[in-house]
């Protein structure tokens, strides 16, 4: 899968194919670890896997809830008051 580096704000990024994310059960908001392997001249991106979710909680659902909380954090804070 060949990709190009693009500009994202003041950073640089690479788009990840939806099929690859689906196969690894990753979604928007999933955490990844980025490492530089200088010895082999590569960048390694690996999913951060929590120790475990509560029984019956799907990883993709947990990521969606995280996205929702981030998007609506100000409204949720006001509701909590």
C-alpha positions in Angstrom: 0.0 0.0 0.0 1.8 3.0 -1.2 0.8 6.4 0.3 2.1 10.0 0.2 3.0 12.1 3.2 0.6 15.1 3.4 0.4 18.3 5.5 -2.0 18.3 8.4 -1.8 21.7 10.1 1.8 22.2 11.2 2.4 18.4 11.1 2.7 15.8 8.5 0.6 12.7 8.1 -0.2 9.6 6.1 -3.8 8.3 5.4 -4.4 4.8 6.4 -6.6 2.5 4.2 -10.0 1.7 5.7 -9.6 -2.0 4.9 -6.4 -2.1 7.0 -8.1 -0.4 9.9 -11.1 -2.7 9.7 -8.8 -5.8 9.7 -7.1 -4.5 12.9 -10.4 -3.4 14.4 -9.3 0.2 14.6 -11.4 3.3 14.2 -11.1 7.1 14.3 -10.0 7.8 17.8 -8.1 4.6 18.3 -4.6 5.1 19.8 -1.5 4.0 18.0 2.2 4.0 19.0 4.6 5.5 16.5 8.3 4.4 16.6 11.3 5.2 14.5 13.4 2.1 13.6 16.6 3.8 12.5 18.4 0.5 12.1 16.0 -0.5 9.3 15.1 3.0 8.1 11.4 2.7 8.8 8.5 4.1 10.8 6.5 1.6 12.7 2.8 2.3 13.7 1.2 -0.2 16.1 -2.2 -0.2 17.8 -2.2 0.5 21.5 -4.2 -2.3 23.0 -5.7 -1.6 26.4 -5.3 -4.3 28.9 -9.0 -5.2 28.4 -12.3 -3.5 27.9 -15.3 -4.3 30.1 -16.9 -7.5 29.2 -19.1 -7.0 26.1 -17.6 -3.7 25.1 -16.4 -3.6 21.5 -13.1 -1.7 20.8 -14.7 0.2 17.9 -17.7 1.2 20.1 -15.3 2.4 22.8 -13.4 4.5 20.2 -16.7 6.0 19.0 -17.7 6.9 22.5 -14.3 8.6 22.9 -14.9 10.6 19.7 -18.3 11.7 20.9 -17.0 12.8 24.3 -14.2 14.9 22.6 -16.6 16.5 20.1 -19.2 17.4 22.7 -17.0 18.0 25.8 -18.1 21.6 26.3 -21.8 20.7 26.1 -21.3 17.7 28.4 -19.5 19.9 31.0 -22.4 22.4 31.0 -24.9 19.6 31.4 -22.9 18.3 34.4 -23.2 21.7 36.1 
